[in-house]
Amino acid sequence: MQRFKAPSKFIQYQLWSECRNGCPFCLCKDQIPIDKKYALNFILDKLNDEEVYDFDEVGLIGGEIFDIEIDDPEINTLFYQVLDKICSMHFKKIYLATNLIYDFDRHLAKCLNFLRERGVQDKVLICTSWDSAWRFSTAKKRMLWEYNMRRLELEYPDFKKHIEIILTGDFIDLVLNNQ
């Protein structure tokens, strides 16, 4: 007899909407900045709710989490309290969404080392996207994304990665022209 495997239940928290990249397709673009301390404290509080135990996967999305958004020491401390709480919980998967267009060492390396120290790297999925039309509005942005992807592969091979392709007419033309 074959058993039915129940689908995973996923909860996602959007920390804030700020991101300096300005992708034209972004739903968060031009939104009013929110109080990051409030948002992080709200998430910490929600992680203590009994309903969270109904979920076995959790995701964190920005704006952009690992650019300059956690430079502020208080916000940085609260962000790591959220991560620490998530690491100590029952989640089977932890998703971190990022555009990878920033200085890798500023925050992402520290975060991945933090997760590695807590022994959850096998649960983490780093999610990013590749877009030929808008995300890489300059050659520098595309090169930075590619550089950061190489660093992830070389220095953090124990973390899973997931890359979405943003399907645009530009991308289809690249495929049809073997580019």
C-alpha positions in Angstrom: 0.0 0.0 0.0 1.4 3.4 -1.0 1.1 6.1 1.7 0.1 9.7 0.8 2.7 12.2 1.8 1.1 15.4 3.0 2.5 18.5 1.4 4.7 20.8 3.4 3.2 23.7 5.1 5.1 26.9 4.4 5.0 30.3 6.2 6.9 33.3 4.9 7.7 36.6 6.6 8.5 39.7 4.7 10.9 41.7 6.8 10.5 45.0 4.9 10.2 46.3 1.4 13.3 48.4 1.0 15.8 47.4 -1.7 18.2 49.6 -3.6 18.1 47.7 -6.9 14.9 49.2 -8.3 13.8 46.3 -10.5 10.8 47.6 -12.6 8.9 44.4 -12.0 9.2 44.4 -8.2 5.9 44.6 -6.2 7.7 46.3 -3.3 9.1 49.2 -5.4 8.0 52.6 -4.2 6.4 51.4 -1.0 6.6 53.4 2.2 9.5 52.2 4.4 8.4 50.4 7.5 9.8 50.4 11.0 12.3 47.5 10.8 12.5 47.2 14.6 8.8 46.9 14.8 8.7 44.3 12.0 11.4 42.2 13.5 9.8 42.3 17.0 6.5 41.4 15.4 8.0 38.3 13.7 9.7 37.3 17.0 6.4 37.5 18.7 4.7 35.5 15.9 7.3 32.8 16.1 6.1 32.2 19.6 2.5 31.6 18.5 1.2 28.1 18.7 -0.1 28.3 15.1 3.5 28.4 13.8 3.9 24.8 14.8 1.4 23.9 12.1 4.1 24.9 9.5 7.3 22.9 8.8 9.0 25.4 6.4 9.7 29.0 6.9 10.9 31.7 4.6 12.4 35.2 5.0 12.2 37.8 2.3 13.1 41.4 2.2 13.2 43.9 0.2 16.7 42.9 0.3 17.9 41.5 3.6 21.7 41.4 3.1 22.5 44.7 1.4 22.5 47.7 3.8 19.2 47.0 5.5 20.8 45.4 8.6 23.6 47.9 9.0 21.9 49.5 12.0 23.2 47.6 15.1 19.7 47.3 16.7 18.2 46.0 13.5 21.1 43.6 13.1 20.7 42.3 16.6 17.0 41.8 16.1 17.5 40.1 12.8 19.9 37.6 14.4 17.4 37.0 17.2 14.8 36.1 14.5 17.3 33.8 12.8 18.3 32.2 16.1 14.7 31.6 17.0 14.0 30.0 13.6 17.1 27.8 14.0 16.0 26.5 17.4 12.5 25.6 16.1 11.1 22.5 14.4 11.3 23.8 10.8 12.6 21.3 8.2 13.4 24.0 5.7 14.5 27.6 6.0 14.3 29.8 2.8 16.3 33.0 2.5 15.4 35.1 -0.5 18.1 37.5 -1.9 18.9 39.3 -5.1 22.7 38.8 -4.6 23.5 42.2 -5.9 25.6 43.6 -3.0 28.8 43.2 -1.2 28.8 39.5 -0.2 31.0 40.1 2.9 28.9 42.9 4.3 26.1 40.6 5.7 25.5 37.4 3.7 28.8 35.7 4.7 28.2 36.5 8.4 24.6 35.2 8.1 25.7 31.9 6.4 28.4 31.4 9.0 25.9 32.0 11.8 23.6 29.4 10.3 26.5 27.0 9.9 27.5 27.4 13.5 23.9 26.4 14.5 24.1 23.3 12.3 21.2 24.1 10.1 22.9 24.6 6.8 21.4 21.4 5.5 17.9 23.0 6.0 18.7 26.3 4.3 17.7 27.1 0.8 19.2 30.3 -0.6 16.7 31.6 -3.2 17.6 34.1 -5.9 16.5 34.9 -9.4 18.2 35.7 -12.7 16.6 38.2 -15.1 18.1 39.2 -18.4 15.9 42.3 -18.9 15.7 44.3 -15.7 17.5 43.0 -12.7 20.9 43.5 -14.2 20.4 47.1 -15.4 24.2 47.5 -15.5 27.0 45.1 -16.4 28.3 45.7 -12.9 25.1 44.3 -11.3 25.2 41.2 -13.4 28.9 40.6 -12.7 28.3 41.1 -9.0 25.5 38.5 -9.0 27.7 36.0 -10.9 30.6 36.7 -8.5 28.3 36.1 -5.5 26.9 32.9 -7.0 30.5 31.6 -7.5 31.3 32.5 -3.9 28.3 30.6 -2.7 29.3 27.5 -4.7 32.9 27.6 -3.6 32.7 28.8 0.1 29.2 27.5 1.0 28.7 24.2 -0.9 26.8 22.8 2.1 24.0 25.3 1.5 21.4 24.5 -1.2 20.7 27.1 -3.8 17.6 27.8 -5.9 17.6 30.1 -8.9 14.4 31.2 -10.5 14.4 32.5 -14.1 12.2 35.5 -14.7 10.6 34.7 -18.0 10.6 37.7 -20.3 10.6 38.3 -24.0 14.2 39.3 -23.6 15.0 35.9 -22.0 13.1 34.0 -24.8 15.1 35.9 -27.4 18.4 34.9 -25.7 17.3 31.2 -25.7 16.2 31.3 -29.3 19.5 32.9 -30.3 21.5 30.3 -28.3 22.8 33.0 -25.9 
